[in-house]
């Protein structure tokens, strides 16, 4: 057996065996477009600012993109980008999953129009509130969750919303309560960082107004229900502190915990870690042994493509990254012992071929409209159904 075929067996066959590895792990080194040691901006969270942990040796580690954010960037990789003149999907990954759309009737500025919302863009996937407020879709999704919750049969959900199983889903909103873990988990961290701060000064037109104009504006400001001049943009405003929940000055010096954040200086590596949970994958079952094998093979194919398809790493303003290396570092993680590197990992073309083959049994099960027309299916959001959700009590699910 040549090396490439041996690797395919490790990835495509051994991973699905009951005594196979517990996980596949991918490590990718990233770089700011400015190069090593560049300044990048992590996400900012309410009350805490950047999510930075300090290790016992003093090293600071910053979250650059959270697990939930990574999922929300990855799932749309499977969304349609249009059809060719022959009716073929331009995005080959989109041909692997149902392309379900919810139609929202929107009114803005007196104009009425329709907006389409892909199921692949919803924060809570098939368990999202907008799905439950779309009766024609909720009917199918509800039956799929019932089958999974009562009988452990993932086949129905795999046929209508496979990425819900891939990226994790919790049917918590007046549903079955069924909760499935992510099969693929990714996160980006920057190691050994120093926090920087920013300062800015907004200069309004105030000083260019005459004294009479300033006086009249001040008098207007004092009237009941009027906004302050600073809110209206008629006052100079320094931007030096981001919060007043902690002291802005300590010992006469600016308190770093209150300062406006200005990114982090990266002294160590920026790493994207991707883990495919093979234990959770092998726990999924179908109606019989044959469908169980089909489900596991199909979702493995989707997971491998989700892990290896390159993302656009423009994460936010001031955080544009790129892949540092030509090759990725894959490891197979056994139940015991040291993880082993996987050399000659299957190419993207090999992974796509594997996934295309694995998708065939489920393509035949994709729901169709009354005329038997294939996807994309369109479902209309119902405002009355959305209002009914407000009358039901249920535990709120966290954002993905």
KADA-V248099 format. One record per residue. N is the residue number from 1. RES is the residue in three letters. PSI is psi in whole degrees, -180 to 180 (NA if undefined). D_FIRST is the distance of its C-alpha to the first C-alpha in Angstrom with 1 decimal. Layout:
BEGIN
n res psi d_first
N RES PSI D_FIRST
N RES PSI D_FIRST
END
This chain:
BEGIN
n res psi d_first
1 UNK 127 0.0
2 UNK 162 3.8
3 UNK -41 6.6
4 UNK -41 8.2
5 UNK -37 6.2
6 UNK -40 6.2
7 UNK -41 9.7
8 UNK -38 10.6
9 UNK -42 10.0
10 UNK -44 12.2
11 UNK -45 14.7
12 UNK -31 15.0
13 UNK -54 14.5
14 UNK -32 15.3
15 UNK -23 18.3
16 UNK -4 19.9
17 UNK 147 19.7
18 UNK -33 23.1
19 UNK 21 22.0
20 UNK -177 19.8
21 UNK 159 20.9
22 UNK -20 24.5
23 UNK 159 24.0
24 UNK 138 22.2
25 UNK 131 24.3
26 UNK 131 24.7
27 UNK 124 27.1
28 UNK 129 28.6
29 UNK 133 31.3
30 UNK 160 34.2
31 UNK 147 37.2
32 UNK 152 40.6
33 UNK -20 41.2
34 UNK -10 43.8
35 UNK 179 41.3
36 UNK 144 40.9
37 UNK 15 44.0
38 UNK 167 45.1
39 UNK 128 47.2
40 UNK 160 45.8
41 UNK 112 47.5
42 UNK 169 46.0
43 UNK 149 47.1
44 UNK 130 50.7
45 UNK 147 51.5
46 UNK 138 55.0
47 UNK -36 57.0
48 UNK -14 54.3
49 UNK -129 53.3
50 UNK 150 49.9
51 UNK 94 47.6
52 UNK 129 47.3
53 UNK 145 46.8
54 UNK 119 47.9
55 UNK 171 45.8
56 UNK -26 47.5
57 UNK 6 47.1
58 UNK -7 48.8
59 UNK 134 45.7
60 UNK 130 46.2
61 UNK 125 43.3
62 UNK 136 43.9
63 UNK 120 42.2
64 UNK -34 41.5
65 UNK 122 40.1
66 UNK 170 40.2
67 UNK -47 37.7
68 UNK -42 40.0
69 UNK -42 40.4
70 UNK -43 36.7
71 UNK -45 36.2
72 UNK -21 39.0
73 UNK -30 37.5
74 UNK -40 34.0
75 UNK -40 35.0
76 UNK -7 36.7
77 UNK -24 33.5
78 UNK 8 33.1
79 UNK 145 36.7
80 UNK 139 37.5
81 UNK 11 38.7
82 UNK 174 40.1
83 UNK 153 39.3
84 UNK 176 38.9
85 UNK -24 41.5
86 UNK 2 39.2
87 UNK 12 39.2
88 UNK 147 35.6
89 UNK 131 34.9
90 UNK -33 34.9
91 UNK 111 33.0
92 UNK -29 29.7
93 UNK -28 29.5
94 UNK -24 32.9
95 UNK -6 31.6
96 UNK -17 29.6
97 UNK 155 32.7
98 UNK 140 36.3
99 UNK 81 38.7
100 UNK 134 41.8
101 UNK 142 45.0
102 UNK 131 48.3
103 UNK 122 51.4
104 UNK 129 54.0
105 UNK 118 57.6
106 UNK 140 58.8
107 UNK 122 62.3
108 UNK 129 63.0
109 UNK 32 66.3
110 UNK -8 67.5
111 UNK 134 64.6
112 UNK 135 62.4
113 UNK 170 58.8
114 UNK 137 55.5
115 UNK 136 52.6
116 UNK 132 49.1
117 UNK 115 47.1
118 UNK 141 43.3
119 UNK -27 42.1
120 UNK -6 39.3
121 UNK -5 42.1
122 UNK 136 43.9
123 UNK -36 44.0
124 UNK 17 43.7
125 UNK -137 41.5
126 UNK -10 42.3
127 UNK 9 44.8
128 UNK 151 46.8
129 UNK -36 50.5
130 UNK -28 50.5
131 UNK -44 48.2
132 UNK -20 50.6
133 UNK 16 53.4
134 UNK 87 51.8
135 UNK -44 52.6
136 UNK -28 50.5
137 UNK -40 47.4
138 UNK -32 48.5
139 UNK -47 48.8
140 UNK -44 45.1
141 UNK -40 44.0
142 UNK -43 46.4
143 UNK -37 45.0
144 UNK -43 41.5
145 UNK -36 42.6
146 UNK -44 44.6
147 UNK -39 41.6
148 UNK -42 39.5
149 UNK -41 42.5
150 UNK -31 43.9
151 UNK -3 40.9
152 UNK 20 37.9
153 UNK 108 36.6
154 UNK 0 34.9
155 UNK -42 34.2
156 UNK -45 37.4
157 UNK -33 37.2
158 UNK -29 33.5
159 UNK -23 34.8
160 UNK -32 37.7
161 UNK 66 37.0
162 UNK -30 33.3
163 UNK -17 33.8
164 UNK -37 36.4
165 UNK -32 33.8
166 UNK -46 31.5
167 UNK 3 34.2
168 UNK 142 36.4
169 UNK 149 39.6
170 UNK 112 42.9
171 UNK 68 45.2
172 UNK -19 48.2
173 UNK 92 50.8
174 UNK 37 52.8
175 UNK -150 49.5
176 UNK -16 47.6
177 UNK 2 46.8
178 UNK 132 43.1
179 UNK 124 41.1
180 UNK 133 37.4
181 UNK 161 35.7
182 UNK 138 33.6
183 UNK -25 29.9
184 UNK 134 29.6
185 UNK 128 31.9
186 UNK 151 32.5
187 UNK 149 35.3
188 UNK 127 36.4
189 UNK 149 38.4
190 UNK 131 40.1
191 UNK 140 40.5
192 UNK 73 43.6
193 UNK 157 46.0
194 UNK 134 49.7
195 UNK 132 51.7
196 UNK 163 53.9
197 UNK 158 56.9
198 UNK 160 58.5
199 UNK 144 62.1
200 UNK 161 63.7
201 UNK 120 67.1
202 UNK 121 68.1
203 UNK 115 71.5
204 UNK -178 73.2
205 UNK 0 76.1
206 UNK -48 78.5
207 UNK -13 80.2
208 UNK -5 80.9
209 UNK 155 83.0
210 UNK 165 86.7
211 UNK -39 88.3
212 UNK -41 89.7
213 UNK -44 86.2
214 UNK -42 84.7
215 UNK -46 87.6
216 UNK -40 87.2
217 UNK -41 83.4
218 UNK -41 84.0
219 UNK -39 86.6
220 UNK -38 84.3
221 UNK -34 81.5
222 UNK -15 83.9
223 UNK 151 84.5
224 UNK 133 83.1
225 UNK 1 79.6
226 UNK 149 78.9
227 UNK 161 75.7
228 UNK 155 76.0
229 UNK -36 76.2
230 UNK -36 72.9
231 UNK -37 71.1
232 UNK -4 72.6
233 UNK 23 71.6
234 UNK 27 75.2
235 UNK 143 74.8
236 UNK 144 73.1
237 UNK 115 70.1
238 UNK 147 68.2
239 UNK 86 64.6
240 UNK -27 64.2
241 UNK 140 63.6
242 UNK -14 61.2
243 UNK 151 62.8
244 UNK 16 66.1
245 UNK -17 64.8
246 UNK 163 64.8
247 UNK 133 67.4
248 UNK -22 67.0
249 UNK 138 68.7
250 UNK 122 68.6
251 UNK 31 71.1
252 UNK 2 72.0
253 UNK 149 68.4
254 UNK 135 66.0
255 UNK 117 63.8
256 UNK -30 60.1
257 UNK -17 59.3
258 UNK -11 61.6
259 UNK 154 60.8
260 UNK 132 59.1
261 UNK 143 55.4
262 UNK 30 54.1
263 UNK -178 50.4
264 UNK 143 48.4
265 UNK 120 47.7
266 UNK 114 44.1
267 UNK -24 43.7
268 UNK -169 40.3
269 UNK 154 37.0
270 UNK 121 36.8
271 UNK 134 33.7
272 UNK 118 32.3
273 UNK 129 30.5
274 UNK 127 28.6
275 UNK 129 27.6
276 UNK 116 25.9
277 UNK 100 27.4
278 UNK -24 24.9
279 UNK -47 27.5
280 UNK -35 29.9
281 UNK -47 27.3
282 UNK -12 26.6
283 UNK -15 30.3
284 UNK 139 30.9
285 UNK 157 31.6
286 UNK -165 32.5
287 UNK -23 34.9
288 UNK -180 32.4
289 UNK -38 28.8
290 UNK -46 27.5
291 UNK -32 29.2
292 UNK -46 28.2
293 UNK -40 24.5
294 UNK -43 25.5
295 UNK -48 27.5
296 UNK -41 25.0
297 UNK -43 22.2
298 UNK -49 24.9
299 UNK -30 26.2
300 UNK -44 22.9
301 UNK -44 22.3
302 UNK -40 25.9
303 UNK -42 25.6
304 UNK -39 22.6
305 UNK -39 24.5
306 UNK -35 27.7
307 UNK -34 26.2
308 UNK -17 24.7
309 UNK 125 27.3
310 UNK 132 29.7
311 UNK 156 33.2
312 UNK 115 36.4
313 UNK 36 37.5
314 UNK 86 41.2
315 UNK -34 42.0
316 UNK 175 45.8
317 UNK 125 48.6
318 UNK 7 47.9
319 UNK 75 44.3
320 UNK 114 42.1
321 UNK 168 38.7
322 UNK 164 35.6
323 UNK 133 32.0
324 UNK -34 32.1
325 UNK 155 28.5
326 UNK -33 26.0
327 UNK 150 23.1
328 UNK 154 23.3
329 UNK 101 22.7
330 UNK 142 20.7
331 UNK 145 20.5
332 UNK 129 19.5
333 UNK 112 22.6
334 UNK 172 22.5
335 UNK -36 25.6
336 UNK 155 26.2
337 UNK -177 25.4
338 UNK 142 24.5
339 UNK 147 22.5
340 UNK 136 19.3
341 UNK 146 18.5
342 UNK 108 15.7
343 UNK 154 14.5
344 UNK 46 13.4
345 UNK 142 15.1
346 UNK 142 14.8
347 UNK 167 17.5
348 UNK -37 20.7
349 UNK -41 19.9
350 UNK -42 16.7
351 UNK -40 18.9
352 UNK -41 21.7
353 UNK -44 19.8
354 UNK -45 18.7
355 UNK -38 22.3
356 UNK -43 23.8
357 UNK -42 22.1
358 UNK -25 23.1
359 UNK -19 26.6
360 UNK -47 27.4
361 UNK -29 28.9
362 UNK -27 31.1
363 UNK -35 32.3
364 UNK -22 33.9
365 UNK -5 35.7
366 UNK 135 37.0
367 UNK 148 40.8
368 UNK 162 42.8
369 UNK -178 46.4
370 UNK -26 49.1
371 UNK -2 48.5
372 UNK 9 44.8
373 UNK 140 44.0
374 UNK 175 40.6
375 UNK 162 40.4
376 UNK 138 41.7
377 UNK 147 44.1
378 UNK 134 47.4
379 UNK 139 49.4
380 UNK 128 52.8
381 UNK 140 53.8
382 UNK 114 56.9
383 UNK -37 59.4
384 UNK -39 61.2
385 UNK -35 58.0
386 UNK -40 57.4
387 UNK -35 61.0
388 UNK -31 60.4
389 UNK -30 57.5
390 UNK -19 60.2
391 UNK -7 62.0
392 UNK 142 59.2
393 UNK 135 58.5
394 UNK 155 54.9
395 UNK 133 53.0
396 UNK 133 51.9
397 UNK 150 48.2
398 UNK 159 47.2
399 UNK 146 45.9
400 UNK NA 42.2
END
